[in-house]
Amino acid sequence: MLELAIQGSKKYFGWIIALLVVIGIAFGIYRFQLAFGLGITGMSRDVSWGFYIAQFTFLVGVAAGGVMVVTPYYLHNYKAFGKITILGEFLAISAITMCLLFITVDLGQPMRMLNVLLYPTPNSVLFWDMIVLNGYLFLNIVIGWNVLEAERNDTHYPGWVKPLIYISIPWAVGIHTVTAYLYCGLPGRGFWLTAILAPRFLASAFAAGPALLILLCLFIRKVTKFDPGTEQIQSLAKIVAYAICLNVFFFLCEVFVVFYSQIPEHMDHLKYLFVGLHGHGNLVGWMWTSMALMLVGIILMVNPFTRKNEPSLIVGCVVIFAGTWIDKGLGMISGGFVPSPLHHVTEYAPTMPEIGITLGVYAAGFLVLTLLFKMAIGVKEEVRA
Amino acid sequence: MMETSRRTFLQMAGIAAVGLSAKPVLDAFAAEHGGAEALPSVKPGPDGLKAKQWAMVIDTRKIKSSKDLEPMIEACHKMHNVPHFADKHHEIKWIWEEEYKHAFPTDVAKFMDERLERIPFLVLCNHCENPPCVRACPTQATFKRPSDGIVMMDFHRCIGCRFCMAACPYGARSFNFQDPRPFIKESNREFPTRMKGVVEKCNFCAERIAVGKQPVCVEVSKGILTFGDLYDPNSAVRALLKENFTIRRKQNLGTEPSVYYIV
């Protein structure tokens, strides 16, 4: 099937080359980071995780969101999603690829990465995160490939794939739960020390992942002969609507607990994010924007008129994706480190090289996504013809 | 009956024989797979000091100003090749001073004892009995030495994920954001320098304890610091703990810090 990925229009190759150029430039910057150290980033002694880990956290959500098309189809026999499950699975593969790349670029000594395998440490959540991420990547590659190949050959996928599909469903929940556990078991970090962090992560995942999938489906319908289907897109939109409502509700639960209890260690982080603390407030504008975007998203997705109307559906998906990205990709990680456990306020902002490397990882993810989607759609066009 | 017991005897003997001959192999296996033997640490010499859990008592009554703390900080950083970075963001520190409100941010009173509000507090790795950093580390690069409770760093195994920094509620860990070597004024050739991309922190002078010496900060502290075995009722630290009211940093978190402050 790989040959399907290397046939295409001039525009297709133009896009591939553009991605390769971005990846190439970013790789150059990464070489510099490798030689100099993580000092080229905006991270510090107080804010020791930054943009890379935040993007990783957000993208685990995008990957987990794929389960929202897999579950209805395989578990509830919702036939309509059969058309697009492969897109959900391939989106998950590219998102996990980016996650693993973000972890790699964040390591101080990446050449020692295999130490995690050489000295397995079950008491470290990072060990389990490595297992669930790689496991989910593996599951989706095997499932996606076999199901797509079966579709191409007009046969049913082999029987042994079925148990893997069933395993992949709780596994998707597992990747984001374990990723939340990276943060929510740490003493002295009031912002993350909350049992609702994993549910919150999942809610935002089930909004952001399907929202991106809707946008991709609409794009595919426009540029290829394959139509993912109106019913499918509308069903996804309903999932996004519920999930984004839950995400905001969970956040409000957090706000209630933190501010009704009045415990300073827990309040200070939210204060820093939304009103600023001791005169520091780099993220205040961002966080209110995020809230506003998610609120607009709720209005557009819950209301059937705006959900069914394509232009407003697109706006809804874009604002939800952007809103959840700010929430997790900016606020969630920095907000946990500011103020520091010693109550110093050290702010964080990514540097240009850091943003460059980040864009490179995103470009690599989009390259994987493009190639996989090209194959999937190629097969679907072939089968129809 | 006879038959059974003879068979049991033979079985036991067989197992014992296998066990005896296999023990060295098993030991080697255990060592290779991260058993206690394999953990890199400073091998104690014949005069090495021993303890179940090393602890430190800081008598803040003897501290008047930063001047009293400078020699300890300087001696430690000099001995351990701690680099000096002008950029606060990339700072490396093993032992340093903080105001009370930062050392004990959750125990600040509205109207505080003037002395406590004014004097600097010396802070360092607490060598917790229940260390969150050890729990978080995915490679056992930071580990608690079973022999004496010191929380150690293996600079060669650390992958620089900085999970331990997120886990430490005392901000005791520093990360080498760049090559530290050019920023060491005079290098002490008896202690290793570090490379970029690894985490480091105070090691309670494990290398000095191994040869029967007290930690260097204690040695130059003029009696402000006392070091000893927390579980030896006759140790110097226990004598101080018995007679004085002490506090520890963020006691409510359950990490059981081994650094006590007489206030």
HADDOCK unambig.tbl for C-alpha pairs under 7 A between the chains (distance, minus, plus):
assign (segid A and resid 36 and name CA) (segid B and resid 178 and name CA) 5.86 0.50 0.50
assign (segid A and resid 37 and name CA) (segid B and resid 177 and name CA) 5.50 0.50 0.50
assign (segid A and resid 37 and name CA) (segid B and resid 178 and name CA) 4.71 0.50 0.50
assign (segid A and resid 37 and name CA) (segid B and resid 196 and name CA) 6.10 0.50 0.50
assign (segid A and resid 37 and name CA) (segid B and resid 197 and name CA) 6.22 0.50 0.50
assign (segid A and resid 38 and name CA) (segid B and resid 177 and name CA) 4.93 0.50 0.50
assign (segid A and resid 38 and name CA) (segid B and resid 178 and name CA) 6.57 0.50 0.50
assign (segid A and resid 39 and name CA) (segid B and resid 177 and name CA) 4.40 0.50 0.50
assign (segid A and resid 39 and name CA) (segid B and resid 178 and name CA) 5.51 0.50 0.50
assign (segid A and resid 44 and name CA) (segid B and resid 89 and name CA) 4.39 0.50 0.50
assign (segid A and resid 44 and name CA) (segid B and resid 90 and name CA) 5.66 0.50 0.50
assign (segid A and resid 45 and name CA) (segid B and resid 89 and name CA) 5.57 0.50 0.50
assign (segid A and resid 45 and name CA) (segid B and resid 90 and name CA) 5.89 0.50 0.50
assign (segid A and resid 45 and name CA) (segid B and resid 91 and name CA) 6.63 0.50 0.50
assign (segid A and resid 45 and name CA) (segid B and resid 174 and name CA) 6.04 0.50 0.50
assign (segid A and resid 45 and name CA) (segid B and resid 175 and name CA) 6.61 0.50 0.50
assign (segid A and resid 48 and name CA) (segid B and resid 162 and name CA) 6.70 0.50 0.50
assign (segid A and resid 48 and name CA) (segid B and resid 165 and name CA) 6.99 0.50 0.50
assign (segid A and resid 106 and name CA) (segid B and resid 161 and name CA) 6.97 0.50 0.50
assign (segid A and resid 107 and name CA) (segid B and resid 159 and name CA) 6.34 0.50 0.50
assign (segid A and resid 107 and name CA) (segid B and resid 160 and name CA) 5.18 0.50 0.50
assign (segid A and resid 107 and name CA) (segid B and resid 161 and name CA) 5.08 0.50 0.50
assign (segid A and resid 108 and name CA) (segid B and resid 159 and name CA) 6.06 0.50 0.50
assign (segid A and resid 108 and name CA) (segid B and resid 160 and name CA) 4.10 0.50 0.50
assign (segid A and resid 108 and name CA) (segid B and resid 161 and name CA) 6.46 0.50 0.50
assign (segid A and resid 108 and name CA) (segid B and resid 197 and name CA) 3.65 0.50 0.50
assign (segid A and resid 108 and name CA) (segid B and resid 198 and name CA) 6.12 0.50 0.50
assign (segid A and resid 109 and name CA) (segid B and resid 159 and name CA) 4.77 0.50 0.50
assign (segid A and resid 109 and name CA) (segid B and resid 160 and name CA) 5.53 0.50 0.50
assign (segid A and resid 109 and name CA) (segid B and resid 197 and name CA) 5.36 0.50 0.50
assign (segid A and resid 109 and name CA) (segid B and resid 198 and name CA) 7.00 0.50 0.50
assign (segid A and resid 110 and name CA) (segid B and resid 159 and name CA) 6.47 0.50 0.50
assign (segid A and resid 112 and name CA) (segid B and resid 159 and name CA) 5.56 0.50 0.50
assign (segid A and resid 113 and name CA) (segid B and resid 159 and name CA) 6.15 0.50 0.50
assign (segid A and resid 115 and name CA) (segid B and resid 139 and name CA) 5.85 0.50 0.50
assign (segid A and resid 116 and name CA) (segid B and resid 138 and name CA) 5.85 0.50 0.50
assign (segid A and resid 116 and name CA) (segid B and resid 139 and name CA) 5.17 0.50 0.50
assign (segid A and resid 119 and name CA) (segid B and resid 34 and name CA) 6.72 0.50 0.50
assign (segid A and resid 119 and name CA) (segid B and resid 139 and name CA) 5.36 0.50 0.50
assign (segid A and resid 119 and name CA) (segid B and resid 140 and name CA) 6.95 0.50 0.50
assign (segid A and resid 120 and name CA) (segid B and resid 139 and name CA) 6.57 0.50 0.50
assign (segid A and resid 121 and name CA) (segid B and resid 138 and name CA) 5.50 0.50 0.50
assign (segid A and resid 121 and name CA) (segid B and resid 139 and name CA) 6.20 0.50 0.50
assign (segid A and resid 121 and name CA) (segid B and resid 140 and name CA) 6.86 0.50 0.50
assign (segid A and resid 123 and name CA) (segid B and resid 135 and name CA) 5.67 0.50 0.50
assign (segid A and resid 123 and name CA) (segid B and resid 136 and name CA) 6.96 0.50 0.50
assign (segid A and resid 124 and name CA) (segid B and resid 135 and name CA) 5.70 0.50 0.50
assign (segid A and resid 124 and name CA) (segid B and resid 136 and name CA) 4.61 0.50 0.50
assign (segid A and resid 124 and name CA) (segid B and resid 137 and name CA) 5.79 0.50 0.50
assign (segid A and resid 124 and name CA) (segid B and resid 138 and name CA) 5.14 0.50 0.50
assign (segid A and resid 125 and name CA) (segid B and resid 136 and name CA) 6.61 0.50 0.50
assign (segid A and resid 126 and name CA) (segid B and resid 138 and name CA) 5.85 0.50 0.50
assign (segid A and resid 127 and name CA) (segid B and resid 138 and name CA) 5.58 0.50 0.50
assign (segid A and resid 186 and name CA) (segid B and resid 167 and name CA) 5.18 0.50 0.50
assign (segid A and resid 187 and name CA) (segid B and resid 167 and name CA) 6.53 0.50 0.50
assign (segid A and resid 187 and name CA) (segid B and resid 169 and name CA) 6.11 0.50 0.50
assign (segid A and resid 187 and name CA) (segid B and resid 253 and name CA) 6.30 0.50 0.50
assign (segid A and resid 188 and name CA) (segid B and resid 169 and name CA) 4.81 0.50 0.50
assign (segid A and resid 341 and name CA) (segid B and resid 169 and name CA) 5.56 0.50 0.50
assign (segid A and resid 341 and name CA) (segid B and resid 170 and name CA) 6.25 0.50 0.50
assign (segid A and resid 341 and name CA) (segid B and resid 171 and name CA) 6.54 0.50 0.50
assign (segid A and resid 342 and name CA) (segid B and resid 102 and name CA) 4.77 0.50 0.50
assign (segid A and resid 342 and name CA) (segid B and resid 103 and name CA) 6.19 0.50 0.50
assign (segid A and resid 342 and name CA) (segid B and resid 105 and name CA) 6.17 0.50 0.50
assign (segid A and resid 342 and name CA) (segid B and resid 170 and name CA) 6.66 0.50 0.50
assign (segid A and resid 342 and name CA) (segid B and resid 171 and name CA) 6.86 0.50 0.50
assign (segid A and resid 343 and name CA) (segid B and resid 102 and name CA) 5.93 0.50 0.50
assign (segid A and resid 343 and name CA) (segid B and resid 105 and name CA) 6.47 0.50 0.50
